[in-house]
Amino acid sequence: MKRTISLVVASLAVFAVVVGVAGAASSPTVATGAATTIRNHSAVLNGSVNPNGASTQYWFVWGPTTAYGGTSAHHGAGNGTRSVSVNVTASGLLPGTVYHYRMIAQNAFGTTMGRDRTFKTTGHPLPGVVTGSVTNLSAFGGTLNGTVVPNGATTSWYFQYSGGAPFVSTPVPPGTVSGSSGPTNVAQNIGPLAPGTLYQYRLVGVHASGTSYGPFQEFSTFPLSRPFPPRFTQSTQPSRDRTKPFIFTTTGLLTPSSRFFGPAQCTGTVNIRYFIGTRQVTLLRTSLQSNCTYRATAIFTHTFAFKVGGKRPATEQLRVEVRFGGNGWLAPTKNARVGHVILG
């Protein structure tokens, strides 16, 4: 009889231990599921969460990299001990873009992150647009330049510009670039413009997935009465680079005339060209900074001329020419500084 009672007590003790282990709450268990109902601008993110006996909240994060950036609202998953299927809709997405996402859940016992997964939205990526410089500048007009990347869909493009009034769009109808094209340089003449006036402009690209805007740039038309030319310095360092890649940095400062009275003292474009003889081997284009300085770096992986037998020379001299433009108040039509550097 005593042995029977002992066995019953032992069984009850084991049962109590098992119940105690099963009843202990813990951090949630999470599984990131596949994305569904994927559209140009949205997708449904799925997952499952087991609260493991404690009141639990869950949410999703997403973005173009594993740094994410987008997040859903927090939702309750209860305090049960079974896995629950959940989902949220990620919206405001870009077409034709790969997104990373994961599910996260949290309760009083800790935070659990599901594994990172990816999906790609439908449609073509938005067009790429880069606002370029102004050429052929005069008192009454100029040529706006830029680059369009259609990203697989026929893309319309146009420039917007303004001298302080509402923006004007040109051309009408807009130009087009075939979806099968790569990066395409585009240009549009504008005018008549007001002499001696500061203008803002940008390039715009549009296709079925949406609209892209290039960064704003500025230029000033020439005044009717040309001012005294500015002074500007040019220095390219080092004067010689003996090891590949050959790296040269050009810096300088523009000082407007003391008789300057224009609307944009430190705006404009600096073009830095490298030549072998009369042949241009590279062009750098940078903007004049608000303190009237400029800086640009050229990197060469090899020399350019060829010797007999098809070998490149070990040493070569390049001419560096700096010209300033894009601001008619400061730049005369001919204004250049020339230097030389040696490769190798």
C-alpha positions as CSV (number, residue, x, y, z in Angstrom):
1,M,0.0,0.0,0.0
2,K,2.8,2.4,0.9
3,R,4.5,1.6,-2.4
4,T,1.3,2.4,-4.3
5,I,1.0,5.7,-2.6
6,S,4.6,6.6,-3.3
7,L,4.1,5.9,-7.0
8,V,1.0,8.1,-7.1
9,V,2.9,11.0,-5.4
10,A,5.8,10.7,-7.8
11,S,3.5,10.7,-10.8
12,L,1.8,13.8,-9.6
13,A,5.2,15.5,-9.1
14,V,6.2,14.7,-12.6
15,F,2.9,15.9,-14.0
16,A,3.3,19.2,-12.0
17,V,6.7,19.7,-13.6
18,V,5.4,19.1,-17.1
19,V,2.5,21.5,-16.6
20,G,4.9,24.1,-15.1
21,V,7.2,23.9,-18.2
22,A,4.3,24.0,-20.7
23,G,2.7,27.0,-18.9
24,A,5.8,29.2,-18.8
25,A,5.4,32.2,-21.2
26,S,8.3,33.3,-23.4
27,S,9.3,35.6,-26.2
28,P,7.2,35.2,-29.4
29,T,8.0,32.9,-32.3
30,V,8.0,34.6,-35.7
31,A,8.1,33.4,-39.3
32,T,8.3,35.9,-42.3
33,G,6.0,34.6,-45.0
34,A,6.0,35.2,-48.8
35,A,4.7,38.5,-50.2
36,T,1.5,38.3,-52.3
37,T,-0.8,40.6,-54.3
38,I,2.3,42.4,-55.6
39,R,1.5,45.5,-57.6
40,N,3.3,48.6,-59.0
41,H,3.0,50.5,-55.7
42,S,1.9,48.0,-53.1
43,A,2.3,44.4,-51.8
44,V,0.8,42.2,-49.1
45,L,3.3,41.0,-46.6
46,N,2.5,37.8,-44.8
47,G,3.8,36.0,-41.7
48,S,2.9,34.0,-38.6
49,V,3.4,34.7,-34.9
50,N,3.1,32.5,-31.8
51,P,2.7,34.8,-28.7
52,N,3.9,31.9,-26.5
53,G,1.5,32.8,-23.7
54,A,2.1,36.5,-23.4
55,S,0.4,39.5,-24.8
56,T,2.2,40.2,-28.1
57,Q,2.4,42.9,-30.8
58,Y,3.8,42.4,-34.3
59,W,4.7,44.7,-37.2
60,F,6.5,44.5,-40.6
61,V,9.4,46.6,-41.9
62,W,10.4,47.1,-45.5
63,G,12.7,49.1,-47.8
64,P,15.1,48.9,-50.8
65,T,17.9,47.6,-48.5
66,T,18.2,45.7,-45.3
67,A,18.3,49.1,-43.6
68,Y,14.5,49.0,-44.4
69,G,13.0,52.5,-43.6
70,G,9.3,51.7,-44.1
71,T,7.2,50.3,-41.2
72,S,3.7,49.2,-40.6
73,A,1.5,50.0,-37.6
74,H,1.8,47.7,-34.6
75,H,-1.0,45.1,-34.3
76,G,-2.0,42.8,-31.5
77,A,-1.5,39.0,-31.8
78,G,-3.1,38.0,-28.5
79,N,-1.5,35.9,-25.8
80,G,-2.2,32.4,-27.0
81,T,0.2,29.5,-27.5
82,R,-0.5,28.7,-31.1
83,S,0.8,30.3,-34.3
84,V,-1.5,32.9,-35.9
85,S,-1.3,33.9,-39.6
86,V,-1.2,37.7,-40.1
87,N,-0.6,40.2,-42.9
88,V,-0.2,43.9,-43.7
89,T,-0.1,45.9,-46.9
90,A,3.0,47.9,-47.8
91,S,2.0,50.9,-49.9
92,G,3.7,53.9,-51.6
93,L,6.3,51.6,-53.2
94,L,8.2,52.3,-56.4
95,P,7.5,50.2,-59.5
96,G,10.0,47.7,-60.8
97,T,12.0,47.8,-57.5
98,V,13.3,45.0,-55.3
99,Y,12.3,45.4,-51.6
100,H,13.5,43.7,-48.5
101,Y,11.1,43.0,-45.7
102,R,10.7,41.1,-42.4
103,M,8.2,40.5,-39.6
104,I,9.0,41.5,-36.0
105,A,7.1,40.6,-32.8
106,Q,7.5,41.7,-29.2
107,N,6.1,40.8,-25.8
108,A,7.2,41.3,-22.2
109,F,9.8,38.5,-22.6
110,G,11.6,39.8,-25.6
111,T,11.6,40.8,-29.3
112,T,11.9,38.3,-32.2
113,M,12.7,39.2,-35.8
114,G,11.7,37.0,-38.7
115,R,14.2,36.3,-41.5
116,D,14.7,38.9,-44.3
117,R,12.9,38.2,-47.5
118,T,12.5,40.1,-50.8
119,F,10.0,40.8,-53.5
120,K,10.0,42.9,-56.7
121,T,7.1,45.3,-57.5
122,T,5.6,45.1,-61.0
123,G,6.1,47.6,-63.8
124,H,9.2,49.4,-64.9
125,P,11.4,51.5,-62.6
126,L,10.8,55.2,-62.7
127,P,12.9,57.0,-65.4
128,G,16.3,58.3,-64.4
129,V,16.8,62.0,-65.1
130,V,19.9,64.1,-64.5
131,T,19.8,67.9,-65.1
132,G,22.8,69.0,-67.0
133,S,24.5,72.3,-67.7
134,V,23.5,75.3,-69.9
135,T,25.3,75.8,-73.2
136,N,25.1,78.5,-75.9
137,L,24.2,81.0,-73.3
138,S,23.4,84.6,-74.4
139,A,21.5,87.6,-73.2
140,F,18.2,86.2,-74.6
141,G,18.5,82.4,-74.6
142,G,20.4,79.2,-74.1
143,T,20.4,75.5,-74.4
144,L,19.3,73.3,-71.5
145,N,21.0,69.9,-71.3
146,G,20.4,66.7,-69.4
147,T,20.4,62.9,-69.5
148,V,17.3,60.5,-69.5
149,V,17.4,56.8,-68.6
150,P,14.1,55.3,-69.7
151,N,14.5,52.0,-67.7
152,G,12.6,49.9,-70.1
153,A,9.5,52.1,-70.9
154,T,9.1,54.8,-73.5
155,T,9.8,58.0,-71.6
156,S,8.6,61.6,-72.3
157,W,10.9,64.4,-71.2
158,Y,10.8,68.1,-70.9
159,F,12.5,71.0,-69.0
160,Q,11.0,73.3,-66.5
161,Y,12.5,76.7,-66.0
162,S,11.7,80.0,-64.2
163,G,13.1,83.4,-63.7
164,G,11.0,84.0,-60.6
165,A,7.5,83.6,-62.1
166,P,5.7,80.2,-62.3
167,F,7.7,77.5,-64.0
168,V,7.5,77.2,-67.8
169,S,7.6,73.7,-69.4
170,T,9.3,73.0,-72.7
171,P,9.2,71.6,-75.3
172,V,5.5,71.2,-76.2
173,P,4.9,68.4,-77.1
174,P,7.6,66.8,-74.9
175,G,10.5,64.8,-76.4
176,T,10.5,61.0,-76.1
177,V,13.1,58.3,-75.6
178,S,12.5,54.7,-76.5
179,G,12.2,52.2,-73.7
180,S,15.0,50.1,-75.3
181,S,17.5,53.0,-75.1
182,G,20.2,53.4,-72.6
183,P,21.2,56.7,-71.0
184,T,20.3,59.4,-73.6
185,N,21.5,62.9,-73.7
186,V,18.8,65.5,-74.4
187,A,18.8,69.2,-75.1
188,Q,16.3,72.0,-75.6
189,N,16.8,75.6,-76.7
190,I,14.9,78.2,-74.7
191,G,14.0,81.8,-75.2
192,P,13.4,84.6,-75.4
193,L,14.8,85.2,-71.9
194,A,15.3,88.4,-70.0
195,P,18.9,89.7,-70.1
196,G,20.9,89.7,-66.8
197,T,18.4,87.4,-65.0
198,L,18.9,84.4,-62.7
199,Y,17.0,81.3,-63.8
200,Q,16.3,77.9,-62.2
201,Y,15.7,74.8,-64.3
202,R,15.4,71.1,-64.1
203,L,14.7,68.0,-66.3
204,V,11.5,66.0,-65.9
205,G,11.0,62.4,-67.2
206,V,7.6,60.7,-67.4
207,H,6.5,57.1,-68.3
208,A,3.7,54.7,-67.3
209,S,5.1,54.0,-63.9
210,G,5.4,57.7,-62.8
211,T,7.4,60.9,-63.0
212,S,11.0,61.7,-62.0
213,Y,12.4,65.1,-61.4
214,G,16.1,66.0,-61.9
215,P,17.8,68.3,-59.4
216,F,17.4,72.1,-59.9
217,Q,20.3,74.0,-61.5
218,E,20.8,77.7,-62.0
219,F,22.2,80.0,-64.7
220,S,22.2,83.8,-65.4
221,T,21.7,85.2,-68.8
222,F,24.2,87.8,-70.1
223,P,23.5,91.4,-69.2
224,L,23.1,93.8,-72.2
225,S,26.2,95.7,-70.9
226,R,28.9,93.1,-70.2
227,P,30.7,93.6,-66.8
228,F,34.4,93.6,-66.2
229,P,35.6,90.0,-66.2
230,P,36.2,88.2,-62.9
231,R,39.6,86.8,-61.7
232,F,39.9,83.2,-61.0
233,T,42.6,80.8,-60.0
234,Q,43.3,77.2,-61.0
235,S,45.5,74.6,-59.4
236,T,45.8,70.9,-60.3
237,Q,47.6,68.7,-57.8
238,P,49.8,66.8,-57.8
239,S,51.7,68.1,-60.7
240,R,52.9,64.5,-61.3
241,D,51.4,61.2,-60.3
242,R,53.8,58.2,-60.8
243,T,51.5,55.3,-59.9
244,K,48.2,54.0,-61.3
245,P,45.5,55.0,-60.9
246,F,46.6,58.6,-61.7
247,I,44.5,60.9,-59.6
248,F,44.5,64.7,-60.0
249,T,42.4,67.3,-58.1
250,T,41.7,70.7,-59.6
251,T,40.6,73.5,-57.2
252,G,40.2,77.2,-57.6
253,L,38.6,80.5,-56.5
254,L,36.6,83.0,-58.6
255,T,36.7,86.7,-57.5
256,P,34.1,88.9,-59.2
257,S,35.1,92.4,-60.3
258,S,34.7,95.2,-57.7
259,R,32.2,96.7,-60.2
260,F,30.0,93.6,-60.1
261,F,26.3,94.4,-59.6
262,G,24.6,91.2,-60.9
263,P,22.0,89.0,-59.1
264,A,24.0,85.9,-58.6
265,Q,27.6,86.5,-57.5
266,C,28.7,82.9,-56.9
267,T,26.6,80.7,-59.3
268,G,27.7,79.0,-62.5
269,T,29.5,76.0,-64.0
270,V,33.2,75.2,-64.2
271,N,34.3,72.9,-67.0
272,I,37.7,71.2,-66.6
273,R,39.1,69.5,-69.7
274,Y,42.2,67.3,-70.0
275,F,43.9,67.3,-73.4
276,I,46.7,65.5,-75.2
277,G,47.7,68.0,-77.9
278,T,44.3,69.0,-79.4
279,R,42.5,65.8,-78.4
280,Q,40.3,66.0,-75.3
281,V,40.5,62.9,-73.2
282,T,38.1,63.8,-70.4
283,L,35.7,66.5,-69.2
284,L,34.8,67.3,-65.6
285,R,31.8,69.6,-65.0
286,T,31.2,71.0,-61.5
287,S,29.2,73.9,-60.0
288,L,30.7,77.0,-58.4
289,Q,30.0,76.8,-54.7
290,S,28.4,79.6,-52.7
291,N,31.8,80.8,-51.5
292,C,33.0,81.1,-55.2
293,T,35.3,78.0,-55.0
294,Y,35.3,74.9,-57.1
295,R,36.8,71.4,-56.9
296,A,36.8,68.3,-59.1
297,T,38.9,65.1,-59.3
298,A,40.0,63.2,-62.4
299,I,41.1,59.5,-62.2
300,F,43.0,57.9,-65.1
301,T,43.8,54.2,-65.2
302,H,46.3,54.4,-68.0
303,T,48.2,56.8,-70.3
304,F,46.5,57.6,-73.7
305,A,48.9,57.8,-76.6
306,F,50.3,54.7,-78.3
307,K,53.9,54.0,-79.3
308,V,55.0,51.9,-82.3
309,G,53.9,48.3,-81.6
310,G,50.8,49.3,-79.8
311,K,52.3,49.9,-76.3
312,R,51.3,52.9,-74.2
313,P,54.1,55.3,-73.0
314,A,55.1,55.0,-69.4
315,T,55.0,58.8,-69.0
316,E,52.7,61.4,-70.6
317,Q,51.9,65.1,-70.2
318,L,48.3,66.3,-70.2
319,R,47.1,69.9,-70.6
320,V,44.4,71.0,-68.1
321,E,42.1,73.8,-69.2
322,V,39.5,75.4,-66.9
323,R,36.6,77.5,-68.3
324,F,33.8,79.2,-66.4
325,G,30.3,79.6,-67.7
326,G,26.6,79.5,-66.9
327,N,26.6,83.0,-65.4
328,G,26.6,85.9,-67.9
329,W,27.2,88.5,-65.2
330,L,30.6,87.0,-64.3
331,A,31.9,85.1,-67.4
332,P,33.2,86.8,-70.5
333,T,32.9,84.6,-73.6
334,K,36.6,83.6,-73.4
335,N,38.0,83.0,-70.0
336,A,40.3,80.1,-69.4
337,R,43.2,79.0,-67.2
338,V,45.6,76.4,-68.4
339,G,47.9,74.0,-66.5
340,H,49.8,70.8,-67.1
341,V,50.2,67.5,-65.2
342,I,52.3,64.4,-65.9
343,L,51.1,60.8,-65.7
344,G,53.7,58.2,-64.8
